Amino acid sequence: MDGAFFIRNPQILPVLLIFKGELLNFSSMIHINSNTAIPENELNFTASTSSGPGGQHVNRTNTKVTLLFDLENSQSLTRQQKDKIHRSLANRINNDGMLSISSQEYKSQYSNKKNALEKFEYLLRQVLKPHKKRKHTRVPRSEKRKRLQNKKHRGEKKKLRHVDWKNMRDV
């Protein structure tokens, strides 16, 4: 690769490659959150013809990339995490327990592979992010008072609309 050079940092384990001004990370783990990482060897990629942009070229080359992740046999996720992913991403999981994410937005297979990986990371981050517990708050006394005053006011308005027909005979 002309114009490529490696950066090796002792604090960071992955080897970084800069190629044509783009930083490529060849780490072997996909980091989802602080305590969850998935090894890249648990991911499978398949390529097929795309229906995206590219004209006639699209009919001849395999630019669509499908990322397959065997959720059931993954060693890097706990049972609870797998169940949570199953519930949230059920429409993307086939009968064999494979999570499928495809990308055909770009004309190159490399870009679509990168895009599929980004989608995979984003989806898993969203599903596995811890939800904040609701902080219970009391309704202030002044708000209760205002609500009751408004109710009283509406009731008075409605009473004024009411005509007492029994007493109207005498008038």
N, C-alpha and C positions, 0 to 999 in steps of 0.2 A: 504494500500500500504506500504509494507516494504521498508524502506530506503528512504521514500519520506518526504520532509519537505517544508513548505510554507515560502515565503518571502513576507512580507507586508511592502511596502515603503509608507510613507505618501505623498510623492511627486507624486507617480505614483498610479493611481486608480486601474488598474487591479491587480489581485492577481496572483502571479507567483508560479508555482509548479516545484520543481526539483525532477525528478524521474529517477533513475538509471543514474545519471550524465547528463540527458538531461533537458534543461529548457523548460517547457511547459507554454505557455501564455494563460490564460483563460480570456482574455479581451472580452468584448461583442461587440467591434467595430473593423472593419477592416479599417485601416487608409490608404487611397490612396495617398493623399497629404495633405498639411498644412490646407486646408479648406474643404476637402472632406473625410468623413468617412461613412462606410456602416455598419449598425448593423448586427450582425450575424443572427438575427432572420429573416432577409430578404432572407437568403440563404437556399436552400433545397438541401439535398444530397440523392441520390439514389445509391444502390449497385446492381451490377449484375455480372454474370460470366464473367471472363476475358479471353482474348486470349493470354495474356502475359506469362511470365515465371512461372513455378510452376509444370509442368508435369501433372499427373492425378489429383493432388490436385486442380488445376485450374478449373477442370470440376465440382467439388463438392462445392466449396465455392464462395461466392460473394465478390471478391476482387476488381473488377473494380468499381470506384466511379465516379458518374456524379454529378457535381455541377450545380444547376439550380438557376438562379437569374431572378426574375420577373422585367425586366427593365421598363416596362410601368407603373407598379404600385408602383415603388420604391419611398418612401418619402424622401430619403436622397440625391437624385440627382436633379439638376435643369433641365428644359426643354432643354436648350442648351447642357448640358452634355449628356442627353439621346439621343439627335439628333446626337451628335458627335460620341457616342458609336455605335449608329445604323448604321451610315455611315461606320465607320471603321471596325466593327465586324459583318457586315451583314451576312456573311456566318456561323456564330455561333449562330444566333438568329433564332428561329423557328417562325411559323405563329402566335403563341400565344404571341409573344413578350418576350419569355424566352431565356435568354442567357445561353447556355449550354457549359460546359467545363468538359471533362472527363479525367481520368487518370487511366492507367492500367500498369504502368511501374514497380510496385513493387509487391511482393507476399502478402503483408499485406494490408488490407483495411485501416488501420490507416495511413500508409505511403502514400497510394494513395489519401486519403482525404487531407493530408497535402500538397501533390503535387498539387492537384486540386486548393486548396486555394492559393498556391504560384503562380500558373499560372493565376488565376483570378486577384490577386493583380497586377502582372506584366503587364497583358494586359490592365487593367484599368489605371495604372500609365502611360503607353506608350500613350494611347489614350488621356488622360486628361492632359498630361504635356503641359504647355504653350510653344508655339513655339516662338523662338526668331525672331524678325523682322530683315529683311535684312538691313544692314547699307550701304547706297548708297555711292559709291566711284567714283571718276573721274579717267579716264585713264590718266596717266602722259603724259606730252607733249613729253618727250623723247621717250616713247613707240610709240606714233603716228608717230613721225619722223622716227624711225626705220622701222615701218611697211611700210610707204610710200617709204623709200629708198629701201627696199626689193622688193616692187612692181615694182619700176623703174628698178631695176637690172634685175628682171625676164623679164620685157618687152624688155630691151636691148638685153638680151640673145636670145629671140625669134626673134627679128629683124635681128640678125646676121644669123639665120637659113634660113631666107626668101631669095629666089632668085628672082630677078626681070627679068623675061623672056623677056620682051620687049627690055631691054637694052642688053640682051645676044646675040641678032641677030647680032649686030654690031661687036661683038668681034670675 
